[in-house]
Amino acid sequence: MRFLLVLACFLITNATLAQSIQFAFEGDSATVPFVRDSLRGISGLEMVPATGELHFVSDRGWHYVFNNIRTIHDLSNNTNLKRAEKTPFWFESVRYHPQTNTYFWTDEHEFVTSLLASKMLGDSAAKVLLRIPLPGPNKGLEAIAVTPAGALWMAPEAGWESETDMNQDSITFFRYVNPLAADPVVERFRYPMNRCPFAQGEERPNGISEIVAVDDDRLLVLERCYDASHRQVTARLYVATMDVANHTLRRELAFDFNQQFPGVVCNLEAMTWTDDTKQSLVLMADDNFRRNRTLRNQVIVLRRR
């Protein structure tokens, strides 16, 4: 009997992990008006379900906190903006782990990119987990995700220094099993990534724009690149599943924005789950401070099928 129970648990667990994750767009998208003129260049989003706070961070140091956000259209209401503050960090991604009450974020300046942790987002005395020179022009530590068990995943935008070449068909993700340990152990997983031969300049290696944890074994990975000549963003959302034995991530398409989204896709840069059930995903584009008038604060909501 004990054997049968163990076998049943094993089969249920593996069936759950094998379930395909797909998303659908159900018409929920908007361009967010500027409740503050500095609400531009958004590079990271994180929802804290316990408090209902939605954190926005920009790649020029701004940190915003909204509350009472029930739909994306509530973002246009200035009374929902709880806090707006300037920090010394040029954010690329932000995540929160409720069990340890810890924020993690990445910072990318002109020549150096860093991974940091603190009880307070934007803390100038935050613990530095990693600090390295940029692996490529405008290609730093782009995306992070925290699993329910507290493991921290980190992805470079286009690969590490030896991985940004167009001929490289995979890059390395880092996984910190216990990121708050005094000397954290780092595991490395290979992730297959499409390159962008049709793009120009620094966009050609393609980019990991953001990642978020599904569970302890799977990530959602947002890949995106921009073809300046055709003024077209290519964006796809993948499910990446850990293969622990081979230290690889198996990739499966979950949503193709160019095929399944009816409008023009902007410079998608940030994403987060909307609540603990992980049934809805909100994504936001970086308007690059309106240096290009075609860019805007586009927000898109996807729902799991």
Backbone bond lengths (Angstrom), bond angles and torsions (degrees), N, CA, C in turn:
res aa  C-N    CA-C-N  psi(-1)  N-CA   C-N-CA  omega(-1)  CA-C   N-CA-C  phi
1 M - - - 1.459 - - 1.536 110.92 -
2 R 1.352 115.86 -43.08 1.457 119.57 179.92 1.523 110.24 -60.87
3 F 1.344 115.76 -41.29 1.467 119.98 178.86 1.527 110.56 -60.02
4 L 1.344 116.53 -42.67 1.463 120.24 -178.82 1.522 111.20 -64.77
5 L 1.347 116.72 -38.59 1.461 120.02 178.38 1.521 111.07 -65.02
6 V 1.327 115.95 -43.92 1.469 120.10 178.36 1.518 110.74 -62.14
7 L 1.343 115.23 -43.54 1.461 119.64 179.53 1.523 111.01 -62.53
8 A 1.334 116.74 -41.62 1.467 120.37 179.82 1.522 111.03 -63.37
9 C 1.327 116.34 -43.61 1.471 120.02 178.05 1.517 110.94 -61.93
10 F 1.334 115.86 -41.26 1.470 120.45 179.57 1.523 110.77 -61.67
11 L 1.338 116.11 -45.32 1.461 120.31 -177.97 1.522 111.30 -67.04
12 I 1.328 117.05 -39.90 1.465 120.33 178.94 1.515 110.85 -64.71
13 T 1.337 116.47 -43.81 1.463 120.77 179.63 1.511 111.19 -61.36
14 N 1.334 116.89 -46.24 1.454 120.01 -178.30 1.523 111.86 -69.74
15 A 1.321 116.58 -33.36 1.466 119.14 176.56 1.513 110.65 -65.81
16 T 1.340 116.42 -38.68 1.461 120.30 178.46 1.513 110.91 -63.47
17 L 1.352 116.35 -44.70 1.455 120.39 -179.56 1.515 111.57 -66.92
18 A 1.335 116.32 -29.25 1.458 119.59 -176.97 1.521 112.80 -81.09
19 Q 1.342 117.28 -12.76 1.450 120.13 -179.13 1.520 110.52 -60.86
20 S 1.307 115.21 131.90 1.454 120.31 178.68 1.525 109.97 -74.58
21 I 1.317 116.43 142.52 1.461 121.87 176.12 1.518 108.40 -108.07
22 Q 1.312 116.18 122.98 1.454 122.38 177.25 1.522 109.10 -129.61
23 F 1.330 115.11 151.76 1.457 120.48 179.33 1.518 110.22 -121.44
24 A 1.322 115.02 156.41 1.461 121.53 176.49 1.522 108.82 -131.79
25 F 1.324 115.44 147.03 1.462 120.92 172.61 1.517 107.88 -97.86
26 E 1.338 115.79 125.27 1.462 120.42 -175.47 1.524 112.35 -112.90
27 G 1.328 116.43 24.33 1.460 120.28 173.93 1.506 115.80 94.70
28 D 1.339 118.05 5.69 1.463 121.05 -176.34 1.525 110.15 -96.54
29 S 1.327 116.23 94.90 1.465 121.26 176.07 1.520 108.20 -148.60
30 A 1.331 116.28 158.92 1.462 120.62 -178.02 1.516 109.17 -162.25
31 T 1.316 114.95 162.36 1.457 121.58 166.63 1.517 106.43 -105.89
32 V 1.322 117.11 118.97 1.455 121.14 -172.85 1.521 110.01 -78.33
33 P 1.334 118.32 125.08 1.468 120.10 174.33 1.521 110.28 -64.90
34 F 1.306 116.79 158.35 1.458 120.89 -178.47 1.526 109.66 -82.79
35 V 1.342 116.72 98.54 1.455 119.12 174.64 1.527 110.17 -69.75
36 R 1.305 115.70 -22.38 1.455 123.09 169.40 1.522 107.18 -136.90
37 D 1.322 117.19 142.92 1.461 119.53 -178.79 1.523 111.48 -62.02
38 S 1.343 116.27 -28.97 1.465 119.69 -178.35 1.524 112.64 -81.46
39 L 1.341 118.35 -2.76 1.467 120.44 179.19 1.525 108.65 -77.12
40 R 1.323 113.95 70.59 1.457 122.15 -177.59 1.525 108.39 -138.90
41 G 1.323 115.64 167.26 1.458 119.27 176.59 1.513 113.39 61.28
42 I 1.342 117.62 34.60 1.469 120.85 -176.74 1.530 109.81 -67.52
43 S 1.325 115.23 126.76 1.465 120.99 -176.25 1.520 113.28 -121.09
44 G 1.335 117.82 -12.33 1.455 120.31 -178.70 1.515 112.14 -149.22
45 L 1.332 115.90 146.31 1.464 123.60 177.21 1.521 108.75 -133.98
46 E 1.326 116.49 143.17 1.467 119.95 171.56 1.521 109.84 -151.78
47 M 1.314 115.68 126.94 1.461 122.06 175.08 1.518 109.23 -95.90
48 V 1.328 116.69 132.68 1.462 122.31 174.53 1.527 106.81 -108.02
49 P 1.342 118.05 95.84 1.469 120.98 -172.18 1.523 114.20 -58.46
50 A 1.331 118.04 -34.71 1.464 120.28 -176.24 1.525 112.11 -62.91
51 T 1.326 117.16 -33.59 1.468 121.36 -178.76 1.524 112.47 -104.86
52 G 1.338 116.52 -14.08 1.458 119.72 -175.59 1.511 113.37 75.94
53 E 1.323 117.50 11.88 1.466 120.79 -178.31 1.526 110.69 -85.58
54 L 1.315 115.41 137.42 1.456 122.24 174.69 1.523 107.88 -113.17
55 H 1.331 115.65 117.42 1.464 121.45 -176.72 1.529 110.03 -97.31
56 F 1.327 115.70 131.06 1.456 123.23 172.15 1.526 107.57 -113.80
57 V 1.329 117.09 138.37 1.464 119.98 172.34 1.526 108.60 -131.54
58 S 1.333 115.48 150.19 1.460 120.24 -178.77 1.518 110.09 -117.56
59 D 1.331 115.38 161.43 1.463 119.30 -178.93 1.523 112.47 -83.79
60 R 1.325 116.67 17.14 1.461 121.49 169.21 1.523 110.93 -128.38
61 G 1.340 115.97 24.99 1.453 120.19 166.29 1.510 118.02 98.19
62 W 1.322 118.85 -3.24 1.456 119.21 -178.41 1.530 111.65 -82.06
63 H 1.334 114.34 143.26 1.465 122.44 176.23 1.526 107.79 -128.65
64 Y 1.329 115.73 122.70 1.460 122.21 179.74 1.517 109.58 -119.21
65 V 1.324 115.35 144.68 1.459 121.11 175.31 1.528 108.33 -127.32
66 F 1.333 115.68 121.97 1.459 122.44 175.01 1.525 109.08 -108.66
67 N 1.333 116.28 150.64 1.459 120.06 168.87 1.524 109.13 -134.09
68 N 1.334 115.57 173.96 1.468 121.98 -177.49 1.526 111.94 59.15
69 I 1.332 116.54 34.84 1.462 120.56 178.49 1.527 108.60 -94.24
70 R 1.319 115.96 103.22 1.470 121.14 179.23 1.523 111.62 -99.76
71 T 1.335 116.07 -30.40 1.462 121.94 172.63 1.517 107.33 -135.67
72 I 1.317 116.88 164.12 1.463 119.25 -178.52 1.521 111.89 -65.16
73 H 1.321 117.95 -20.57 1.460 120.90 179.80 1.531 111.63 -72.80
74 D 1.336 117.52 -17.75 1.463 120.72 175.51 1.525 111.93 -68.22
75 L 1.328 117.52 -16.30 1.464 120.50 179.52 1.526 112.17 -67.76
76 S 1.320 117.34 -19.37 1.465 120.38 -179.79 1.526 112.43 -83.22
77 N 1.339 117.09 -4.39 1.463 122.28 -179.76 1.523 109.17 -92.45
78 N 1.318 116.71 113.29 1.462 121.67 -175.33 1.525 112.47 -62.93
79 T 1.330 118.00 -24.58 1.466 119.63 -179.14 1.524 112.19 -70.82
80 N 1.329 117.30 -15.40 1.467 120.73 177.91 1.525 112.87 -85.64
81 L 1.335 116.29 -5.65 1.465 120.00 177.91 1.522 108.80 -83.12
82 K 1.327 115.87 108.18 1.463 121.62 -174.61 1.527 112.10 -83.55
83 R 1.334 116.10 -36.74 1.463 119.00 -175.97 1.517 110.08 -153.29
84 A 1.332 115.95 143.57 1.465 122.78 173.66 1.516 107.37 -141.36
85 E 1.332 116.36 119.66 1.457 119.33 -176.47 1.519 110.74 -144.63
86 K 1.327 114.92 150.13 1.461 121.61 177.67 1.521 108.41 -93.96
87 T 1.327 116.58 138.00 1.462 122.66 179.35 1.528 108.78 -124.63
88 P 1.334 118.07 169.68 1.475 119.85 177.90 1.525 114.11 -81.35
89 F 1.343 118.00 4.19 1.467 120.71 -173.48 1.523 111.65 -104.32
90 W 1.336 114.81 141.60 1.464 121.17 171.87 1.528 105.95 -98.84
91 F 1.310 115.59 90.90 1.463 122.29 -170.78 1.527 112.28 -67.91
92 E 1.332 114.80 146.86 1.461 121.64 168.87 1.528 111.51 -120.93
93 S 1.328 117.04 -29.20 1.466 120.63 -179.74 1.519 108.56 -158.11
94 V 1.335 116.23 154.79 1.463 120.87 178.23 1.524 108.94 -145.54
95 R 1.336 115.78 141.00 1.463 121.90 176.09 1.534 109.40 -143.55
96 Y 1.336 114.08 154.71 1.467 121.23 -179.43 1.522 109.12 -128.03
97 H 1.352 115.70 136.25 1.469 120.68 176.05 1.522 108.27 -113.69
98 P 1.346 118.29 110.69 1.467 120.41 -172.77 1.519 114.27 -66.65
99 Q 1.337 118.42 -33.51 1.464 120.22 -176.90 1.527 112.19 -64.35
100 T 1.317 117.37 -31.73 1.467 120.71 178.90 1.523 112.14 -107.96
101 N 1.337 116.78 0.71 1.466 122.03 -178.72 1.530 110.95 51.19
102 T 1.334 115.26 48.63 1.463 120.88 -174.64 1.521 110.95 -124.88
103 Y 1.329 114.62 136.01 1.463 121.33 171.41 1.529 109.10 -98.35
104 F 1.319 115.48 139.88 1.459 122.49 172.54 1.526 107.24 -119.74
105 W 1.323 116.23 143.45 1.460 118.82 176.27 1.522 111.19 -154.11
106 T 1.325 114.77 158.74 1.459 120.83 175.07 1.515 109.09 -110.10
107 D 1.328 114.57 150.32 1.459 123.14 -175.00 1.526 107.64 -132.02
108 E 1.321 117.31 132.08 1.468 120.42 -178.99 1.524 110.74 -133.63
109 H 1.332 115.40 109.89 1.464 120.91 173.36 1.531 108.72 -100.31
110 E 1.331 117.15 -169.09 1.460 119.57 -172.26 1.523 113.93 -60.44
111 F 1.341 116.98 -36.82 1.457 119.40 -173.40 1.530 113.95 -125.74
112 V 1.319 117.82 -11.85 1.464 121.86 -173.98 1.526 109.53 -130.80
113 T 1.326 116.04 143.10 1.461 121.37 176.43 1.528 109.05 -129.95
114 S 1.346 117.30 143.60 1.463 121.16 -170.89 1.523 111.67 -138.92
115 L 1.336 114.37 157.63 1.463 123.65 172.70 1.520 107.30 -120.58
116 L 1.348 117.46 127.81 1.455 121.36 -172.75 1.522 111.50 -133.12
117 A 1.349 115.30 162.74 1.461 121.34 179.62 1.518 109.74 -146.03
118 S 1.346 115.84 143.38 1.459 120.85 177.61 1.523 109.28 -167.26
119 K 1.319 116.35 162.09 1.460 121.11 173.85 1.525 111.18 -71.34
120 M 1.328 116.26 -19.28 1.458 121.08 -178.44 1.526 109.29 -123.89
121 L 1.310 117.01 125.01 1.458 121.46 -179.16 1.524 110.07 -66.77
122 G 1.336 115.24 127.78 1.454 120.21 -179.63 1.514 114.13 88.20
123 D 1.330 117.14 8.34 1.466 122.12 179.65 1.526 109.87 -62.24
124 S 1.334 117.14 123.37 1.467 120.62 -178.60 1.522 112.11 -69.03
125 A 1.347 117.51 -16.88 1.467 121.68 178.00 1.526 111.24 -102.39
126 A 1.316 117.84 24.43 1.465 122.00 -177.50 1.526 111.50 -62.73
127 K 1.342 115.32 152.15 1.460 121.16 176.60 1.523 109.49 -71.78
128 V 1.319 116.71 131.13 1.463 122.01 178.53 1.526 108.46 -92.59
129 L 1.330 116.45 114.94 1.461 120.82 177.96 1.519 111.98 -86.53
130 L 1.322 116.55 -30.31 1.464 121.20 -179.56 1.518 108.73 -159.11
131 R 1.323 116.10 138.87 1.471 121.39 174.44 1.527 108.04 -145.12
132 I 1.333 116.65 121.68 1.465 121.53 -176.03 1.525 110.06 -141.30
133 P 1.333 117.52 161.25 1.467 119.85 170.44 1.527 109.82 -65.13
134 L 1.325 117.02 153.50 1.459 120.05 177.74 1.526 110.06 -58.70
135 P 1.342 118.25 129.95 1.470 120.49 177.68 1.521 113.10 -65.45
136 G 1.335 117.91 -24.69 1.462 123.05 179.55 1.510 108.74 -160.52
137 P 1.341 118.77 166.86 1.464 121.39 -179.97 1.529 111.47 -56.82
138 N 1.328 115.64 121.48 1.468 121.74 179.00 1.531 112.04 58.00
139 K 1.322 117.85 28.20 1.466 122.15 -179.18 1.524 108.87 -129.01
140 G 1.337 116.61 93.19 1.450 120.27 -176.89 1.514 112.88 -118.84
141 L 1.345 115.80 -150.79 1.461 122.37 177.34 1.522 106.84 -78.94
142 E 1.297 116.72 97.35 1.462 121.90 -165.40 1.514 114.30 -90.33
143 A 1.338 118.21 -37.17 1.459 119.84 -165.90 1.520 111.58 -139.84
144 I 1.339 116.07 141.19 1.458 121.27 176.64 1.528 109.48 -137.91
145 A 1.333 115.14 155.22 1.464 122.13 177.49 1.519 108.54 -145.82
146 V 1.323 116.51 144.52 1.462 122.13 177.35 1.523 108.52 -117.02
147 T 1.333 116.60 126.81 1.464 121.17 -179.58 1.528 110.08 -82.04
148 P 1.328 118.12 164.35 1.471 120.06 177.09 1.525 113.17 -55.58
149 A 1.345 117.66 -33.95 1.466 120.98 180.00 1.522 112.74 -79.03
150 G 1.334 117.69 -7.51 1.455 120.93 176.42 1.508 115.83 100.65
151 A 1.341 118.24 2.79 1.468 119.75 175.01 1.526 109.21 -70.36
152 L 1.317 115.69 145.11 1.462 121.88 -178.64 1.522 109.87 -112.42
153 W 1.332 116.00 120.83 1.460 122.05 174.62 1.527 109.42 -97.12
154 M 1.318 115.62 144.89 1.457 119.93 177.44 1.520 109.23 -139.19
155 A 1.330 116.21 135.92 1.464 121.58 -179.69 1.519 109.94 -128.38
156 P 1.341 117.57 132.08 1.462 120.10 171.37 1.521 109.14 -75.54
157 E 1.313 116.45 158.10 1.463 118.83 -176.69 1.522 112.28 -65.47
158 A 1.327 116.88 -43.56 1.471 119.71 -176.05 1.514 112.72 -131.29
159 G 1.326 117.54 10.65 1.457 120.82 -177.56 1.514 111.29 113.38
160 W 1.315 115.11 167.47 1.455 120.36 175.27 1.520 109.07 -77.53
161 E 1.316 116.33 -178.75 1.470 120.37 -171.07 1.522 112.45 -54.51
162 S 1.322 118.09 -36.05 1.464 121.17 -178.00 1.528 112.77 -89.98
163 E 1.350 117.73 3.69 1.462 120.70 -171.86 1.523 114.38 -117.25
164 T 1.324 118.83 -0.88 1.461 120.54 -172.99 1.520 113.48 -85.19
165 D 1.318 117.72 -2.64 1.463 120.70 179.31 1.528 110.36 -66.90
166 M 1.342 115.96 146.76 1.461 120.98 -179.10 1.529 112.72 -60.97
167 N 1.328 117.42 -24.52 1.465 120.68 -178.36 1.530 112.87 -80.08
168 Q 1.332 117.13 -11.29 1.467 120.41 178.88 1.528 109.51 -78.28
169 D 1.322 117.11 122.37 1.462 120.18 -177.88 1.525 112.97 -99.06
170 S 1.329 117.18 6.84 1.462 120.39 175.83 1.525 109.26 -152.82
171 I 1.325 115.23 157.90 1.455 121.35 176.35 1.526 108.27 -130.78
172 T 1.332 117.23 176.06 1.457 121.96 -175.67 1.521 111.25 -110.21
173 F 1.335 115.78 127.82 1.459 122.18 169.73 1.526 107.92 -95.51
174 F 1.327 117.34 143.77 1.460 122.71 173.20 1.529 109.23 -99.28
175 R 1.333 115.22 143.45 1.466 121.18 175.01 1.528 108.97 -129.71
176 Y 1.331 115.90 114.32 1.458 122.27 175.42 1.533 107.55 -91.33
177 V 1.313 116.84 111.15 1.466 120.52 -178.13 1.524 110.39 -62.41
178 N 1.325 116.68 -44.87 1.464 122.79 175.74 1.524 107.70 -133.40
179 P 1.318 118.01 89.04 1.465 120.32 -172.44 1.518 114.58 -66.57
180 L 1.329 118.17 -17.88 1.461 120.67 -178.25 1.526 112.84 -94.94
181 A 1.334 117.44 2.77 1.468 120.60 176.51 1.526 109.94 -65.32
182 A 1.328 115.71 157.49 1.463 119.80 -179.60 1.523 111.44 -60.43
183 D 1.317 116.64 -39.14 1.466 122.24 177.33 1.530 107.77 -132.09
184 P 1.331 117.97 79.93 1.468 120.61 -171.13 1.520 113.37 -64.77
185 V 1.330 114.60 139.86 1.461 121.64 176.46 1.526 108.65 -80.30
186 V 1.334 115.68 135.38 1.462 121.16 -179.94 1.523 109.39 -115.12
187 E 1.329 116.29 124.39 1.463 121.90 173.78 1.522 108.83 -102.26
188 R 1.333 116.10 148.79 1.465 121.14 -177.62 1.524 110.18 -117.62
189 F 1.323 115.51 133.25 1.463 122.36 -180.00 1.524 109.44 -128.89
190 R 1.330 115.93 133.51 1.462 121.05 177.80 1.527 110.09 -82.69
191 Y 1.335 114.62 135.09 1.464 120.99 -179.53 1.523 109.07 -124.04
192 P 1.354 118.56 125.11 1.469 120.68 178.87 1.524 110.03 -75.05
193 M 1.341 116.59 133.60 1.459 118.97 -176.90 1.519 110.97 -137.45
194 N 1.333 116.33 136.83 1.457 120.93 175.23 1.522 110.05 -73.62
195 R 1.308 116.12 141.28 1.459 120.86 172.10 1.530 108.90 -96.39
196 C 1.317 117.32 171.78 1.467 121.58 -174.52 1.525 110.61 -122.72
197 P 1.325 118.60 80.62 1.464 120.16 -178.13 1.521 113.59 -65.35
198 F 1.343 118.15 -20.03 1.460 120.68 -178.59 1.526 112.51 -85.06
199 A 1.337 117.50 -12.45 1.460 120.73 -178.06 1.525 110.58 -82.17
200 Q 1.328 115.69 179.42 1.457 121.01 -174.94 1.519 110.84 -123.02
201 G 1.333 115.52 150.71 1.456 122.29 170.99 1.508 113.51 54.60
202 E 1.345 115.53 -132.82 1.460 121.07 -174.37 1.524 112.89 -69.58
203 E 1.336 118.33 -11.32 1.456 120.75 178.85 1.530 112.51 -79.45
204 R 1.324 118.50 -16.32 1.461 120.61 -171.05 1.530 114.17 -60.61
205 P 1.326 119.95 -37.31 1.469 117.91 179.28 1.529 114.04 -67.48
206 N 1.327 117.65 -2.80 1.464 122.59 -175.42 1.518 108.99 71.62
207 G 1.298 118.02 178.90 1.441 119.59 -179.01 1.508 113.32 -153.56
208 I 1.342 115.53 139.20 1.453 121.43 164.75 1.517 105.31 -79.17
209 S 1.304 116.82 116.30 1.449 120.41 -176.32 1.527 112.00 -87.93
210 E 1.336 117.26 -38.88 1.462 121.11 179.80 1.519 109.58 -164.83
211 I 1.334 115.94 157.33 1.460 122.44 172.39 1.522 108.42 -135.16
212 V 1.327 116.18 155.24 1.460 121.73 175.31 1.527 107.28 -149.90
213 A 1.333 116.46 145.89 1.466 120.47 -177.05 1.523 111.17 -78.89
214 V 1.330 116.08 136.54 1.463 122.46 169.45 1.529 109.05 -87.02
215 D 1.331 115.45 -48.78 1.458 123.26 176.95 1.525 106.55 -155.10
216 D 1.326 117.81 -158.40 1.465 119.52 -177.93 1.524 113.19 -76.46
217 D 1.325 117.69 -10.10 1.464 120.70 -175.86 1.525 114.37 -118.86
218 R 1.335 117.23 -11.16 1.456 119.56 -173.94 1.525 111.79 -132.43
219 L 1.338 113.60 148.00 1.460 122.16 176.09 1.520 109.57 -123.84
220 L 1.326 116.13 154.73 1.454 121.48 162.19 1.519 107.09 -98.66
221 V 1.322 116.20 132.57 1.466 121.65 -177.62 1.524 108.47 -122.23
222 L 1.326 116.42 123.09 1.461 122.08 177.19 1.523 108.67 -98.10
223 E 1.332 116.01 115.23 1.466 121.88 175.56 1.524 108.66 -104.78
224 R 1.336 115.42 138.81 1.454 119.15 -175.98 1.521 110.68 -154.64
225 C 1.328 116.61 141.08 1.462 120.59 170.10 1.524 108.88 -146.30
226 Y 1.319 115.91 165.89 1.464 121.30 -173.69 1.519 110.51 -126.46
227 D 1.323 115.43 127.68 1.458 122.58 175.97 1.521 107.29 -97.08
228 A 1.329 116.38 100.91 1.462 120.48 -175.73 1.521 112.39 -64.79
229 S 1.329 117.29 -33.42 1.463 119.91 -177.44 1.527 111.92 -67.46
230 H 1.340 116.86 -34.13 1.462 120.75 179.07 1.529 112.52 -104.68
231 R 1.335 115.68 0.34 1.467 121.08 -179.32 1.529 111.17 51.12
232 Q 1.310 114.44 51.64 1.461 120.05 -176.52 1.521 110.56 -133.06
233 V 1.323 115.54 129.60 1.456 121.63 173.47 1.524 108.77 -91.79
234 T 1.323 115.93 132.01 1.460 121.53 171.44 1.523 107.50 -103.18
235 A 1.328 117.20 122.51 1.465 120.61 -176.87 1.522 110.35 -138.96
236 R 1.326 114.98 132.36 1.466 121.12 177.53 1.525 109.18 -139.19
237 L 1.318 114.97 145.40 1.458 122.03 177.96 1.523 108.42 -110.48
238 Y 1.331 115.79 126.70 1.465 121.39 -177.74 1.528 110.71 -118.83
239 V 1.333 115.54 152.17 1.459 122.14 166.32 1.523 107.29 -97.16
240 A 1.320 116.39 126.59 1.466 121.66 178.66 1.526 108.66 -113.92
241 T 1.327 116.48 121.27 1.465 122.55 -176.50 1.521 110.32 -109.94
242 M 1.322 116.20 133.24 1.461 121.16 -179.47 1.515 112.36 -65.85
243 D 1.312 116.46 132.37 1.461 123.60 165.78 1.522 105.33 -112.30
244 V 1.323 115.55 93.01 1.465 120.68 -172.14 1.518 111.57 -63.69
245 A 1.325 117.23 -38.17 1.467 121.01 -176.91 1.519 111.81 -61.62
246 N 1.331 116.87 -38.43 1.468 120.75 -176.62 1.521 113.53 -105.15
247 H 1.324 116.72 1.46 1.467 122.37 -178.22 1.529 111.20 50.93
248 T 1.320 114.51 50.44 1.458 121.30 176.16 1.526 108.85 -130.02
249 L 1.326 115.14 166.79 1.452 122.73 173.11 1.520 108.24 -117.16
250 R 1.328 116.52 122.22 1.466 121.27 177.81 1.524 108.62 -85.46
251 R 1.312 116.27 132.01 1.458 121.07 -172.14 1.524 111.77 -109.02
252 E 1.339 116.24 137.46 1.462 122.31 177.50 1.526 108.32 -139.14
253 L 1.325 116.66 133.26 1.461 121.27 -178.71 1.527 110.52 -67.63
254 A 1.343 115.90 130.04 1.466 121.32 178.43 1.523 112.34 -110.34
255 F 1.353 117.51 -28.35 1.464 120.96 178.58 1.519 108.76 -164.04
256 D 1.336 115.69 131.50 1.463 122.43 177.50 1.527 107.49 -109.76
257 F 1.325 116.76 108.44 1.461 120.91 -176.08 1.522 112.33 -64.30
258 N 1.309 117.58 -32.78 1.460 120.44 -178.24 1.520 112.80 -75.93
259 Q 1.336 117.11 -17.42 1.456 121.42 178.61 1.530 112.81 -107.34
260 Q 1.317 117.51 -32.00 1.464 120.87 -170.53 1.522 114.46 -109.47
261 F 1.329 117.60 -12.93 1.465 120.80 176.94 1.518 108.10 -98.39
262 P 1.335 119.05 128.12 1.463 120.42 -171.14 1.521 115.38 -76.39
263 G 1.326 118.20 -17.13 1.455 120.36 -176.99 1.514 112.64 -103.57
264 V 1.333 114.89 -167.74 1.460 122.00 176.24 1.523 108.67 -82.18
265 V 1.320 116.35 128.43 1.461 121.07 -179.68 1.521 109.16 -86.19
266 C 1.321 116.32 129.35 1.460 120.89 178.30 1.535 110.33 -92.34
267 N 1.306 115.37 -165.28 1.456 123.89 -171.85 1.535 110.78 -78.13
268 L 1.338 117.07 68.42 1.465 121.27 -174.56 1.526 111.18 -57.97
269 E 1.327 115.22 127.45 1.460 119.69 -170.34 1.522 113.22 -131.47
270 A 1.337 118.19 -29.55 1.463 121.21 -171.77 1.521 109.94 -133.20
271 M 1.346 116.01 151.50 1.467 119.20 174.88 1.521 110.37 -157.64
272 T 1.334 114.96 154.51 1.458 121.68 177.08 1.522 109.05 -157.97
273 W 1.332 115.80 154.83 1.462 120.40 169.82 1.519 108.70 -69.56
274 T 1.336 116.31 149.84 1.459 119.10 -179.59 1.524 112.95 -85.95
275 D 1.347 117.90 -20.04 1.466 120.47 178.99 1.527 109.48 -161.63
276 D 1.332 115.87 -178.49 1.464 121.16 -175.72 1.523 113.50 -68.35
277 T 1.325 118.25 -21.35 1.463 119.86 -178.59 1.525 112.14 -73.94
278 K 1.301 117.47 -17.71 1.468 123.57 178.29 1.529 111.97 55.08
279 Q 1.318 114.45 46.37 1.463 120.28 176.52 1.524 112.26 -103.85
280 S 1.330 116.61 -20.16 1.463 121.05 -179.47 1.520 109.77 -127.87
281 L 1.319 114.57 141.05 1.462 122.12 -177.79 1.521 107.84 -124.70
282 V 1.324 116.75 130.59 1.459 120.31 177.01 1.527 108.83 -111.03
283 L 1.321 115.90 134.15 1.464 122.76 -179.90 1.522 108.97 -123.32
284 M 1.334 116.36 147.69 1.462 120.44 -179.95 1.514 110.25 -136.02
285 A 1.328 114.82 142.87 1.458 121.45 179.59 1.525 110.51 -91.39
286 D 1.308 115.24 152.31 1.463 123.82 174.83 1.528 107.56 -92.13
287 D 1.333 117.25 118.93 1.468 119.84 -178.76 1.530 112.86 -83.23
288 N 1.366 115.92 1.79 1.471 121.78 177.79 1.524 111.25 53.07
289 F 1.335 115.18 37.79 1.463 121.99 177.18 1.528 112.50 57.28
290 R 1.334 115.14 27.51 1.467 123.26 175.70 1.522 112.63 59.34
291 R 1.335 116.28 29.02 1.466 118.43 173.26 1.526 109.97 -64.98
292 N 1.321 115.44 -30.34 1.460 121.97 173.07 1.525 106.91 -114.27
293 R 1.312 117.53 121.50 1.466 121.30 -171.88 1.531 112.73 -66.95
294 T 1.324 117.59 -13.89 1.469 119.49 178.93 1.528 111.80 -80.48
295 L 1.330 118.11 -15.11 1.460 121.21 -178.86 1.523 110.40 -85.94
296 R 1.322 116.24 146.72 1.459 120.05 -176.88 1.526 110.74 -153.46
297 N 1.323 115.69 168.44 1.465 122.79 178.90 1.526 110.14 -80.11
298 Q 1.309 116.57 67.84 1.462 121.12 -178.96 1.529 110.47 -77.19
299 V 1.323 116.55 134.71 1.464 122.57 176.67 1.525 108.29 -122.64
300 I 1.333 116.48 132.43 1.463 122.49 -178.86 1.524 108.76 -129.61
301 V 1.321 116.60 136.87 1.466 121.85 175.45 1.523 108.89 -111.82
302 L 1.333 116.15 128.16 1.464 122.31 174.08 1.523 109.14 -113.30
303 R 1.328 115.70 148.27 1.462 120.11 179.49 1.529 110.21 -123.72
304 R 1.325 115.24 140.89 1.463 119.69 178.38 1.517 110.59 -68.44
305 R 1.321 114.89 139.20 1.463 119.36 178.79 1.520 110.47 -77.32
